[in-house]
């Protein structure tokens, strides 16, 4: 008899990041881990680009339905890369277990939302 699956089991952060990287690569995009966090439960930040142009920074956050959502965070792309760098540095200082993954693919936000939520 096969063991029953645990309904509270969830994918690790490392597995989610790996799946996201593979999906983006399969679509002809580029994905790289800029900062590796805790393998099991590190917070995931996704920096999105399209053709090298910054389009946003998003965080995977728990939602009220028991799942996850992708929420825009940090400075807007119009504020420049220096603002983004300062924001990420502050976040990593406060939470060294945080992941930062960069996606450069059309509709990067959609890829992230479909994969990590």
C-alpha positions as CSV (number, residue, x, y, z in Angstrom):
1,X,0.0,0.0,0.0
2,X,1.4,3.4,-1.0
3,X,1.7,6.0,1.8
4,X,-0.8,8.8,1.7
5,X,0.6,12.2,0.7
6,X,0.8,14.9,3.3
7,X,-1.6,17.8,2.4
8,X,0.7,20.2,4.3
9,X,3.8,19.2,2.4
10,X,5.2,21.9,0.2
11,X,8.0,22.3,-2.3
12,X,11.3,23.7,-1.0
13,X,12.5,27.2,-2.1
14,X,15.4,25.5,-3.9
15,X,12.9,23.3,-5.9
16,X,10.7,26.3,-6.8
17,X,13.7,28.3,-8.0
18,X,15.0,25.4,-10.0
19,X,11.6,24.9,-11.6
20,X,11.4,28.6,-12.5
21,X,14.8,28.6,-14.1
22,X,14.0,25.5,-16.2
23,X,10.7,27.0,-17.4
24,X,12.3,30.3,-18.4
25,X,15.1,28.5,-20.2
26,X,12.6,26.3,-22.0
27,X,10.9,29.4,-23.3
28,X,14.2,30.8,-24.6
29,X,14.7,33.2,-21.7
30,X,17.5,33.7,-19.2
31,X,17.3,33.0,-15.5
32,X,20.0,33.2,-12.9
33,X,20.3,33.0,-9.1
34,X,21.8,36.3,-8.0
35,X,21.7,35.4,-4.3
36,X,21.1,31.9,-2.9
37,X,19.0,31.6,0.2
38,X,17.8,28.9,2.6
39,X,17.2,25.7,0.6
40,X,14.1,24.8,2.5
41,X,12.1,27.9,3.3
42,X,14.0,31.0,2.1
43,X,11.9,34.0,0.9
44,X,12.0,34.3,-2.9
45,X,12.5,37.7,-4.7
46,X,12.2,37.7,-8.4
47,X,13.8,40.5,-10.4
48,X,12.1,40.7,-13.9
49,X,13.6,42.0,-17.1
50,X,12.7,42.1,-20.7
51,X,15.5,42.4,-23.2
52,X,17.7,43.6,-20.4
53,X,15.3,46.3,-19.3
54,X,14.2,46.2,-15.7
55,X,10.4,45.6,-15.4
56,X,10.0,45.0,-11.6
57,X,10.8,43.2,-8.4
58,X,8.4,40.8,-6.9
59,X,8.2,38.8,-3.7
60,X,6.5,35.4,-3.1
61,X,4.2,36.0,-0.2
62,X,1.6,33.7,1.6
63,X,-2.0,34.5,0.8
64,X,-5.2,34.0,2.8
65,X,-6.2,31.0,0.8
66,X,-3.3,29.0,2.1
67,X,-1.3,29.4,-1.0
68,X,1.1,32.0,-2.3
69,X,0.9,35.2,-4.4
70,X,3.4,37.3,-6.2
71,X,3.6,40.9,-4.8
72,X,5.4,43.8,-6.3
73,X,8.0,45.1,-3.9
74,X,11.0,47.5,-3.7
75,X,11.7,50.5,-5.8
76,X,10.1,51.0,-9.2
77,X,12.2,50.4,-12.3
78,X,12.1,54.1,-13.0
79,X,14.1,54.7,-9.8
80,X,17.1,53.1,-11.3
81,X,19.4,50.1,-10.6
82,X,21.2,51.8,-7.7
83,X,17.9,52.0,-5.8
84,X,17.2,48.4,-6.5
85,X,20.7,47.4,-5.4
86,X,20.3,49.3,-2.1
87,X,16.9,47.7,-1.5
88,X,18.2,44.2,-2.1
89,X,21.2,44.8,0.1
90,X,19.0,46.0,3.0
91,X,16.7,43.0,2.6
92,X,19.6,40.5,2.5
93,X,21.1,42.1,5.6
94,X,17.8,41.7,7.4
95,X,17.2,38.2,6.0
96,X,20.4,36.4,4.8
97,X,18.2,33.3,3.9
98,X,16.5,35.3,1.1
99,X,16.8,34.2,-2.6
100,X,17.1,36.6,-5.5
101,X,16.5,35.3,-8.9
102,X,16.7,37.3,-12.1
103,X,14.5,36.5,-15.1
104,X,15.0,38.0,-18.6
105,X,12.1,36.7,-20.7
106,X,9.0,38.2,-22.2
107,X,6.2,38.3,-19.6
108,X,8.6,37.4,-16.8
109,X,6.1,38.3,-14.1
110,X,3.6,35.8,-15.6
111,X,6.3,33.0,-15.6
112,X,7.1,33.7,-12.0
113,X,3.4,33.8,-10.9
114,X,2.6,30.6,-12.7
115,X,5.5,28.8,-11.2
116,X,5.9,30.0,-7.7
117,X,2.3,30.7,-6.6
